Structures are given as structure tokens and as C-alpha cells.
Amino acid sequence: MCLKIKKYYIVYIALLLLLSGGCGKEEVQGSTGGAQEEMQEAQRELFAMDTYMTLTAYGEKSQEAFSILRFIP
């Protein structure tokens, strides 16, 4: 019984370590010798599900992405 519990703890810790690696911030490197290019940003604010929300899109077509969405006034 004790060995079975140890196995669960080892699997749990391994999964925790494996999944926590995806929480880091990724930096974008451009083609200009590693300099970080400035990302375009677009924001929309809305009230839905009894909650005030701010949606943010990043990238070249961020404004276009929000114009496609019809459910956002």
C-alpha cells in the first residue's frame, strides 16, 4: 500500500514539473540580429456573464481579428 502511494506522488510531481514549464513568457526574436520586434496590440472591452472583460490580441492582424468577431459590440 505504501509503495502504491509513493508511485502516485512521483507521477504527480513529475506531471507538475512537466506542465509548469509551459508557464514561462516566450520572447519573440526578429530577423534583425536578435532584436525584439514591436508587436501590435489591440484591445476590446465587454461585459458578459456578469463580468467585465478586456480582450487583448497581439500581432500584425490583431485589429482585423477583432473586426471579424461579431459578438463584440
C-alpha positions in Angstrom: 0.0 0.0 0.0 2.8 2.4 0.9 4.6 1.7 -2.4 1.4 2.4 -4.4 1.1 5.8 -2.7 4.7 6.7 -3.4 4.2 5.9 -7.1 1.2 8.3 -7.2 3.3 11.0 -5.6 6.1 10.5 -8.0 3.8 10.6 -11.0 2.0 13.7 -9.6 5.3 15.6 -9.1 6.6 14.6 -12.5 3.4 15.9 -14.2 3.6 19.1 -12.1 7.1 19.8 -13.2 6.4 18.9 -16.8 3.4 21.1 -17.1 4.8 24.1 -15.2 7.5 24.5 -17.9 4.8 25.9 -20.2 4.1 28.9 -17.9 7.1 30.9 -18.9 7.0 34.0 -21.1 8.2 33.5 -24.6 10.2 36.3 -26.2 9.9 36.9 -29.9 13.2 37.4 -31.8 13.1 39.1 -35.1 15.4 38.7 -38.1 17.4 41.8 -37.1 20.2 40.1 -35.1 18.0 39.0 -32.2 16.4 42.4 -31.5 12.8 42.1 -30.3 10.3 43.5 -32.8 7.5 45.6 -31.5 4.2 43.7 -31.5 1.0 45.4 -32.5 -1.7 45.2 -29.8 -5.5 45.6 -30.0 -7.9 45.6 -27.1 -11.7 45.3 -26.7 -13.7 45.6 -23.5 -17.0 44.0 -22.9 -19.4 42.9 -20.2 -20.6 39.3 -20.4 -21.5 36.6 -17.9 -21.8 39.3 -15.1 -18.1 40.0 -15.6 -16.2 43.0 -17.1 -13.6 41.6 -19.5 -10.7 43.0 -21.5 -9.7 41.0 -24.5 -6.2 41.6 -26.0 -4.9 40.4 -29.3 -1.2 40.7 -30.4 0.3 40.5 -33.8 0.2 42.0 -37.3 -3.5 41.3 -37.8 -4.8 42.0 -34.3 -7.2 44.8 -35.4 -8.5 42.5 -38.1 -9.2 39.7 -35.7 -11.5 41.9 -33.6 -13.3 43.2 -36.6 -14.2 39.7 -37.6 -15.8 38.9 -34.2 -19.4 39.9 -34.4 -20.4 39.2 -30.9 -18.3 42.1 -29.6 -20.1 45.5 -29.9 
